[in-house]
Amino acid sequence: MSLFTTMKKSLTLSILVCTFNWVNAQKKQNVYFYKNDYQEVLSKDSADFIRVIQEPDSGSVLFKLIELYPDGKKKTLGSVSSFPPLIYEGELVSYYRNGKRKSSEFFKKNAPIDKAYFFHENGSVDRITEFRNNDQQIDLVEKLLNYQADSLGHVMVNDGNGHVLEETSAYGGATIEGDYKEGFKHGTWTMKSHSGLLRYKEKYNSGEFISGESEINGMIHEYTSIEEYPTMEGGGNVYDFILKNLQWPIDAVGKKIQGKVFLSCVVDTDGTISDIKIERKLFPSLDAEALRVFSTLPKLIPGRLKYSRFAGQL
């Protein structure tokens, strides 16, 4: 082979590489830095993960979502139809820091659909859940558990039926136990904390919560609802108050921004609200408006802002 031919091939290769790099350089992308609680930060050095959103490929309307750990390893891969907020479309795959898959879920217009797969950190299957429309109520989507196994491969639930005995980090460490029937919690479920200070016993009928009894430091509390909306002194609930007083910012309207802002606060014993914080941001003007409306809330009935199985005893 002549020197001229070799140089010609090298030159052609260089031109191709340059062309490829130029095309990549033209592809627009947005880069964000986040903490694990989804608070946005200004630099990579203070971030727990990096989010990159790339413009759609030719012939597609979906943006590519790429999230990376600080060392560059993949954290999340998927597609979104718009941002912010993220509207997931198709498969969304997340990864542990060791590179193994953590979950594989499917979405349509941000709503979970079909089956979702979750994995233990060693790569074995943890759970398989399924989202299915209710036959009696078309608009109601039910979440069923099809399969569950521990990290050693011991199967607890198969084809929606089985008995679960698992450890959780909730409640400072606890053991949870109960049955599944055709994909739903059924019969009596119990929780006992490792400290021995907390426990609960709940009854279900094919996924429908019937009643419960919890105990904290020897004090017993009976309840008929796991979650209850907070109420305000004089009547009404927080949700209706926020809808009535919320003023949609003009810049958010112009950019068609919509979604959820997550806030937290402390309800004092006299019902007053303090220490209001934004836990997950959406858009600057919407974040500010959420803070404004929340700060105007009247007194709440204590213990109802974030109801739990143990709210009656705290």
C-alpha positions as a Markdown table, in Angstrom:
| # | Residue | x | y | z |
|---|---|---|---|---|
| 1 | Met | 0.0 | 0.0 | 0.0 |
| 2 | Ser | 1.4 | 3.4 | -1.0 |
| 3 | Leu | 2.0 | 6.2 | 1.4 |
| 4 | Phe | -0.4 | 8.3 | -0.6 |
| 5 | Thr | -3.2 | 5.8 | -0.1 |
| 6 | Thr | -2.6 | 5.5 | 3.6 |
| 7 | Met | -2.6 | 9.3 | 4.0 |
| 8 | Lys | -5.8 | 9.5 | 1.9 |
| 9 | Lys | -7.5 | 7.0 | 4.2 |
| 10 | Ser | -6.3 | 8.9 | 7.3 |
| 11 | Leu | -7.5 | 12.2 | 5.9 |
| 12 | Thr | -10.9 | 10.7 | 5.1 |
| 13 | Leu | -11.1 | 9.3 | 8.6 |
| 14 | Ser | -10.2 | 12.6 | 10.1 |
| 15 | Ile | -12.9 | 14.4 | 8.1 |
| 16 | Leu | -15.5 | 11.8 | 9.2 |
| 17 | Val | -14.5 | 12.3 | 12.9 |
| 18 | Cys | -14.6 | 16.0 | 12.6 |
| 19 | Thr | -18.0 | 15.9 | 10.9 |
| 20 | Phe | -19.3 | 13.6 | 13.7 |
| 21 | Asn | -18.0 | 15.9 | 16.4 |
| 22 | Trp | -19.5 | 18.9 | 14.7 |
| 23 | Val | -23.0 | 17.2 | 14.5 |
| 24 | Asn | -22.8 | 16.3 | 18.2 |
| 25 | Ala | -21.8 | 19.8 | 19.0 |
| 26 | Gln | -25.0 | 21.1 | 17.3 |
| 27 | Lys | -27.2 | 18.9 | 19.4 |
| 28 | Lys | -28.7 | 21.1 | 22.2 |
| 29 | Gln | -28.8 | 19.9 | 25.7 |
| 30 | Asn | -29.7 | 21.2 | 29.2 |
| 31 | Val | -27.6 | 20.3 | 32.2 |
| 32 | Tyr | -28.7 | 20.5 | 35.8 |
| 33 | Phe | -27.1 | 19.6 | 39.1 |
| 34 | Tyr | -29.2 | 18.1 | 41.9 |
| 35 | Lys | -28.9 | 16.8 | 45.5 |
| 36 | Asn | -30.6 | 13.5 | 46.3 |
| 37 | Asp | -33.6 | 15.3 | 47.6 |
| 38 | Tyr | -34.0 | 17.0 | 44.2 |
| 39 | Gln | -32.9 | 20.4 | 45.4 |
| 40 | Glu | -31.1 | 22.0 | 42.5 |
| 41 | Val | -27.5 | 23.3 | 43.1 |
| 42 | Leu | -25.2 | 25.5 | 41.1 |
| 43 | Ser | -22.2 | 23.2 | 40.6 |
| 44 | Lys | -21.2 | 19.7 | 39.8 |
| 45 | Asp | -18.9 | 19.6 | 42.9 |
| 46 | Ser | -21.9 | 20.0 | 45.3 |
| 47 | Ala | -24.3 | 17.7 | 43.3 |
| 48 | Asp | -25.3 | 14.1 | 44.1 |
| 49 | Phe | -26.2 | 13.6 | 40.5 |
| 50 | Ile | -26.2 | 15.3 | 37.1 |
| 51 | Arg | -29.3 | 15.6 | 34.8 |
| 52 | Val | -28.8 | 16.0 | 31.1 |
| 53 | Ile | -31.8 | 16.5 | 28.7 |
| 54 | Gln | -31.0 | 16.3 | 25.0 |
| 55 | Glu | -33.1 | 17.6 | 22.2 |
| 56 | Pro | -35.1 | 14.9 | 20.2 |
| 57 | Asp | -33.4 | 12.8 | 17.5 |
| 58 | Ser | -34.5 | 13.4 | 14.0 |
| 59 | Gly | -38.1 | 12.1 | 13.5 |
| 60 | Ser | -38.7 | 12.0 | 17.3 |
| 61 | Val | -40.6 | 14.4 | 19.6 |
| 62 | Leu | -39.1 | 13.0 | 22.8 |
| 63 | Phe | -36.2 | 14.5 | 24.7 |
| 64 | Lys | -33.5 | 12.1 | 26.0 |
| 65 | Leu | -33.2 | 12.0 | 29.8 |
| 66 | Ile | -29.7 | 11.1 | 31.1 |
| 67 | Glu | -28.8 | 11.2 | 34.8 |
| 68 | Leu | -25.3 | 10.5 | 35.9 |
| 69 | Tyr | -23.6 | 9.9 | 39.3 |
| 70 | Pro | -20.7 | 12.4 | 39.9 |
| 71 | Asp | -18.2 | 9.8 | 38.7 |
| 72 | Gly | -19.9 | 9.7 | 35.3 |
| 73 | Lys | -21.7 | 6.3 | 35.8 |
| 74 | Lys | -25.3 | 6.1 | 34.6 |
| 75 | Lys | -28.0 | 6.7 | 37.1 |
| 76 | Thr | -31.2 | 7.0 | 35.0 |
| 77 | Leu | -32.0 | 6.7 | 31.3 |
| 78 | Gly | -35.3 | 7.5 | 29.6 |
| 79 | Ser | -37.3 | 9.9 | 27.5 |
| 80 | Val | -39.6 | 12.8 | 28.3 |
| 81 | Ser | -42.1 | 14.7 | 26.2 |
| 82 | Ser | -41.5 | 18.0 | 28.0 |
| 83 | Phe | -39.7 | 19.7 | 30.9 |
| 84 | Pro | -40.0 | 21.2 | 33.4 |
| 85 | Pro | -41.7 | 19.3 | 34.9 |
| 86 | Leu | -40.5 | 16.0 | 33.5 |
| 87 | Ile | -43.2 | 14.1 | 31.6 |
| 88 | Tyr | -42.0 | 10.6 | 31.3 |
| 89 | Glu | -42.7 | 8.6 | 28.1 |
| 90 | Gly | -41.8 | 4.9 | 27.5 |
| 91 | Glu | -39.2 | 3.0 | 29.4 |
| 92 | Leu | -37.4 | 4.6 | 32.4 |
| 93 | Val | -34.4 | 2.6 | 33.7 |
| 94 | Ser | -32.5 | 3.4 | 36.9 |
| 95 | Tyr | -29.2 | 2.0 | 38.0 |
| 96 | Tyr | -27.3 | 1.4 | 41.3 |
| 97 | Arg | -23.9 | 2.9 | 41.7 |
| 98 | Asn | -22.4 | -0.5 | 41.0 |
| 99 | Gly | -23.8 | -0.4 | 37.5 |
| 100 | Lys | -26.6 | -3.0 | 38.0 |
| 101 | Arg | -30.2 | -2.2 | 37.2 |
| 102 | Lys | -32.3 | -0.8 | 40.0 |
| 103 | Ser | -35.6 | -0.6 | 38.2 |
| 104 | Ser | -37.3 | -0.7 | 34.8 |
| 105 | Glu | -40.7 | 1.2 | 34.6 |
| 106 | Phe | -42.9 | 2.2 | 31.7 |
| 107 | Phe | -44.9 | 5.5 | 31.4 |
| 108 | Lys | -47.5 | 7.1 | 29.1 |
| 109 | Lys | -47.9 | 10.9 | 29.7 |
| 110 | Asn | -46.2 | 10.5 | 33.1 |
| 111 | Ala | -48.6 | 7.8 | 34.2 |
| 112 | Pro | -47.2 | 4.4 | 35.1 |
| 113 | Ile | -48.4 | 1.6 | 32.8 |
| 114 | Asp | -47.9 | -2.1 | 32.2 |
| 115 | Lys | -45.3 | -4.0 | 34.4 |
| 116 | Ala | -42.5 | -2.5 | 36.5 |
| 117 | Tyr | -39.4 | -4.4 | 37.5 |
| 118 | Phe | -37.3 | -3.7 | 40.6 |
| 119 | Phe | -34.0 | -5.4 | 41.4 |
| 120 | His | -31.8 | -6.0 | 44.5 |
| 121 | Glu | -28.3 | -4.5 | 44.4 |
| 122 | Asn | -26.9 | -7.9 | 43.6 |
| 123 | Gly | -28.9 | -8.0 | 40.4 |
| 124 | Ser | -31.6 | -10.5 | 41.5 |
| 125 | Val | -35.3 | -9.6 | 41.0 |
| 126 | Asp | -36.9 | -7.9 | 44.0 |
| 127 | Arg | -40.5 | -7.2 | 42.8 |
| 128 | Ile | -42.6 | -7.1 | 39.7 |
| 129 | Thr | -45.7 | -4.9 | 39.9 |
| 130 | Glu | -48.4 | -4.2 | 37.3 |
| 131 | Phe | -50.7 | -1.3 | 36.6 |
| 132 | Arg | -54.1 | -2.4 | 35.4 |
| 133 | Asn | -57.4 | -0.6 | 34.7 |
| 134 | Asn | -60.2 | -1.5 | 37.1 |
| 135 | Asp | -63.0 | -3.3 | 35.2 |
| 136 | Gln | -65.8 | -1.5 | 37.1 |
| 137 | Gln | -64.1 | 2.0 | 37.0 |
| 138 | Ile | -62.3 | 2.7 | 33.7 |
| 139 | Asp | -60.5 | 5.7 | 35.1 |
| 140 | Leu | -59.2 | 3.9 | 38.1 |
| 141 | Val | -55.8 | 2.3 | 37.8 |
| 142 | Glu | -54.9 | -0.5 | 40.2 |
| 143 | Lys | -51.4 | -1.5 | 41.2 |
| 144 | Leu | -50.9 | -5.2 | 41.7 |
| 145 | Leu | -47.9 | -7.1 | 43.0 |
| 146 | Asn | -47.1 | -10.1 | 40.8 |
| 147 | Tyr | -43.8 | -11.2 | 42.3 |
| 148 | Gln | -41.5 | -10.6 | 45.2 |
| 149 | Ala | -38.3 | -12.3 | 46.4 |
| 150 | Asp | -35.5 | -11.6 | 48.8 |
| 151 | Ser | -31.9 | -10.9 | 47.7 |
| 152 | Leu | -31.1 | -14.6 | 48.0 |
| 153 | Gly | -33.8 | -15.6 | 45.5 |
| 154 | His | -36.3 | -16.9 | 48.1 |
| 155 | Val | -39.7 | -16.3 | 46.4 |
| 156 | Met | -42.4 | -14.9 | 48.7 |
| 157 | Val | -45.0 | -13.9 | 46.2 |
| 158 | Asn | -45.7 | -15.6 | 42.8 |
| 159 | Asp | -48.6 | -14.9 | 40.4 |
| 160 | Gly | -49.9 | -12.4 | 42.9 |
| 161 | Asn | -50.2 | -14.9 | 45.8 |
| 162 | Gly | -48.0 | -15.5 | 48.8 |
| 163 | His | -46.8 | -14.5 | 52.2 |
| 164 | Val | -44.3 | -11.6 | 52.8 |
| 165 | Leu | -41.9 | -11.4 | 55.6 |
| 166 | Glu | -39.4 | -8.5 | 55.1 |
| 167 | Glu | -37.2 | -6.1 | 56.9 |
| 168 | Thr | -37.5 | -2.3 | 56.3 |
| 169 | Ser | -35.4 | 0.7 | 57.3 |
| 170 | Ala | -38.7 | 2.6 | 58.2 |
| 171 | Tyr | -39.6 | 3.2 | 61.8 |
| 172 | Gly | -35.9 | 3.0 | 62.7 |
| 173 | Gly | -35.8 | -0.6 | 61.4 |
| 174 | Ala | -38.8 | -3.0 | 61.5 |
| 175 | Thr | -40.2 | -6.3 | 60.4 |
| 176 | Ile | -43.4 | -6.3 | 58.2 |
| 177 | Glu | -45.4 | -9.4 | 57.5 |
| 178 | Gly | -48.7 | -10.3 | 55.7 |
| 179 | Asp | -50.4 | -12.0 | 52.8 |
| 180 | Tyr | -51.0 | -11.1 | 49.1 |
| 181 | Lys | -54.1 | -12.5 | 47.3 |
| 182 | Glu | -54.3 | -12.0 | 43.5 |
| 183 | Gly | -51.9 | -9.1 | 43.7 |
| 184 | Phe | -53.4 | -7.2 | 46.6 |
| 185 | Lys | -52.8 | -7.1 | 50.4 |
| 186 | His | -55.3 | -9.4 | 52.1 |
| 187 | Gly | -56.0 | -10.4 | 55.7 |
| 188 | Thr | -54.0 | -9.2 | 58.6 |
| 189 | Trp | -50.7 | -7.3 | 58.2 |
| 190 | Thr | -48.3 | -6.5 | 61.1 |
| 191 | Met | -45.3 | -4.3 | 61.7 |
| 192 | Lys | -43.0 | -4.6 | 64.7 |
| 193 | Ser | -40.1 | -2.2 | 65.2 |
| 194 | His | -36.7 | -3.6 | 66.2 |
| 195 | Ser | -36.7 | -1.3 | 69.2 |
| 196 | Gly | -40.0 | -2.8 | 70.4 |
| 197 | Leu | -41.5 | 0.7 | 70.8 |
| 198 | Leu | -43.7 | 0.7 | 67.7 |
| 199 | Arg | -46.1 | -1.8 | 66.2 |
| 200 | Tyr | -49.3 | -1.9 | 64.1 |
| 201 | Lys | -51.8 | -4.5 | 63.0 |
| 202 | Glu | -54.0 | -3.8 | 60.0 |
| 203 | Lys | -56.8 | -5.6 | 58.1 |
| 204 | Tyr | -57.2 | -5.6 | 54.3 |
| 205 | Asn | -59.8 | -7.2 | 52.0 |
| 206 | Ser | -58.3 | -7.6 | 48.5 |
| 207 | Gly | -56.3 | -4.4 | 48.8 |
| 208 | Glu | -59.0 | -2.4 | 50.5 |
| 209 | Phe | -58.0 | -1.1 | 54.0 |
| 210 | Ile | -60.5 | -2.1 | 56.6 |
| 211 | Ser | -59.1 | -1.0 | 60.0 |
| 212 | Gly | -55.9 | -0.8 | 62.0 |
| 213 | Glu | -54.5 | -0.6 | 65.5 |
| 214 | Ser | -51.1 | 0.9 | 66.4 |
| 215 | Glu | -49.1 | 1.0 | 69.6 |
| 216 | Ile | -46.4 | 3.4 | 70.6 |
| 217 | Asn | -44.7 | 3.3 | 74.0 |
| 218 | Gly | -47.7 | 1.2 | 75.3 |
| 219 | Met | -50.3 | 3.6 | 74.0 |
| 220 | Ile | -52.9 | 2.0 | 71.7 |
| 221 | His | -54.6 | 3.9 | 68.9 |
| 222 | Glu | -57.3 | 2.6 | 66.6 |
| 223 | Tyr | -57.8 | 4.1 | 63.1 |
| 224 | Thr | -60.0 | 3.5 | 60.0 |
| 225 | Ser | -57.8 | 5.5 | 57.5 |
| 226 | Ile | -54.1 | 5.4 | 56.9 |
| 227 | Glu | -54.1 | 8.9 | 55.4 |
| 228 | Glu | -56.3 | 11.8 | 56.2 |
| 229 | Tyr | -56.4 | 15.3 | 54.8 |
| 230 | Pro | -55.6 | 18.1 | 57.3 |
| 231 | Thr | -58.4 | 20.3 | 58.4 |
| 232 | Met | -58.5 | 23.9 | 59.3 |
| 233 | Glu | -59.9 | 25.5 | 62.4 |
| 234 | Gly | -63.4 | 26.6 | 61.5 |
| 235 | Gly | -63.8 | 23.9 | 58.8 |
| 236 | Gly | -62.5 | 23.3 | 55.3 |
| 237 | Asn | -59.3 | 21.5 | 54.1 |
| 238 | Val | -55.9 | 22.7 | 53.0 |
| 239 | Tyr | -56.3 | 21.5 | 49.4 |
| 240 | Asp | -59.5 | 23.6 | 48.8 |
| 241 | Phe | -57.8 | 26.6 | 50.5 |
| 242 | Ile | -54.8 | 26.4 | 48.2 |
| 243 | Leu | -56.9 | 26.0 | 45.0 |
| 244 | Lys | -59.0 | 29.1 | 46.0 |
| 245 | Asn | -56.0 | 31.3 | 46.8 |
| 246 | Leu | -53.4 | 30.2 | 44.2 |
| 247 | Gln | -52.5 | 32.8 | 41.6 |
| 248 | Trp | -50.8 | 31.3 | 38.5 |
| 249 | Pro | -47.7 | 33.4 | 37.7 |
| 250 | Ile | -47.8 | 35.1 | 34.2 |
| 251 | Asp | -44.4 | 33.8 | 33.2 |
| 252 | Ala | -45.4 | 30.2 | 34.0 |
| 253 | Val | -48.6 | 30.6 | 32.0 |
| 254 | Gly | -46.7 | 32.0 | 29.0 |
| 255 | Lys | -44.3 | 29.0 | 29.1 |
| 256 | Lys | -47.1 | 26.5 | 29.8 |
| 257 | Ile | -45.4 | 25.3 | 33.0 |
| 258 | Gln | -47.5 | 23.0 | 35.1 |
| 259 | Gly | -46.7 | 20.3 | 37.7 |
| 260 | Lys | -46.2 | 19.9 | 41.5 |
| 261 | Val | -44.2 | 21.8 | 44.1 |
| 262 | Phe | -43.5 | 19.7 | 47.2 |
| 263 | Leu | -43.3 | 21.5 | 50.5 |
| 264 | Ser | -42.9 | 20.6 | 54.2 |
| 265 | Cys | -43.7 | 22.4 | 57.4 |
| 266 | Val | -44.0 | 22.0 | 61.1 |
| 267 | Val | -47.5 | 22.3 | 62.8 |
| 268 | Asp | -47.1 | 23.5 | 66.3 |
| 269 | Thr | -49.3 | 22.2 | 69.2 |
| 270 | Asp | -51.5 | 25.3 | 68.9 |
| 271 | Gly | -52.0 | 24.7 | 65.2 |
| 272 | Thr | -49.8 | 27.4 | 63.8 |
| 273 | Ile | -47.5 | 26.6 | 60.9 |
| 274 | Ser | -43.8 | 27.2 | 60.9 |
| 275 | Asp | -40.5 | 26.2 | 59.2 |
| 276 | Ile | -42.0 | 26.0 | 55.7 |
| 277 | Lys | -39.6 | 24.6 | 53.1 |
| 278 | Ile | -39.7 | 23.6 | 49.5 |
| 279 | Glu | -38.6 | 20.0 | 49.2 |
| 280 | Arg | -38.9 | 19.7 | 45.5 |
| 281 | Lys | -38.8 | 22.7 | 43.1 |
| 282 | Leu | -40.7 | 23.1 | 39.8 |
| 283 | Phe | -40.2 | 26.7 | 38.4 |
| 284 | Pro | -39.0 | 29.8 | 40.3 |
| 285 | Ser | -42.3 | 31.8 | 40.2 |
| 286 | Leu | -44.4 | 28.8 | 40.9 |
| 287 | Asp | -42.1 | 27.9 | 43.9 |
| 288 | Ala | -42.5 | 31.4 | 45.2 |
| 289 | Glu | -46.3 | 31.3 | 44.8 |
| 290 | Ala | -46.5 | 28.0 | 46.6 |
| 291 | Leu | -44.6 | 29.4 | 49.5 |
| 292 | Arg | -46.8 | 32.5 | 49.6 |
| 293 | Val | -50.1 | 30.6 | 49.6 |
| 294 | Phe | -48.8 | 28.1 | 52.2 |
| 295 | Ser | -47.7 | 30.9 | 54.5 |
| 296 | Thr | -51.2 | 32.3 | 54.5 |
| 297 | Leu | -52.8 | 29.1 | 55.8 |
| 298 | Pro | -55.0 | 29.6 | 58.9 |
| 299 | Lys | -54.4 | 27.4 | 62.0 |
| 300 | Leu | -54.7 | 23.7 | 61.4 |
| 301 | Ile | -56.0 | 21.0 | 63.8 |
| 302 | Pro | -52.7 | 19.6 | 65.2 |
| 303 | Gly | -51.5 | 16.3 | 64.1 |
| 304 | Arg | -53.3 | 16.2 | 60.8 |
| 305 | Leu | -50.9 | 17.9 | 58.3 |
| 306 | Lys | -49.0 | 14.7 | 57.9 |
| 307 | Tyr | -51.2 | 11.9 | 59.3 |
| 308 | Ser | -49.6 | 8.6 | 60.2 |
| 309 | Arg | -50.6 | 5.3 | 61.9 |
| 310 | Phe | -49.1 | 6.8 | 65.1 |
| 311 | Ala | -50.6 | 10.3 | 64.8 |
| 312 | Gly | -53.2 | 9.7 | 67.5 |
| 313 | Gln | -50.5 | 9.1 | 70.1 |
| 314 | Leu | -47.9 | 11.8 | 69.2 |
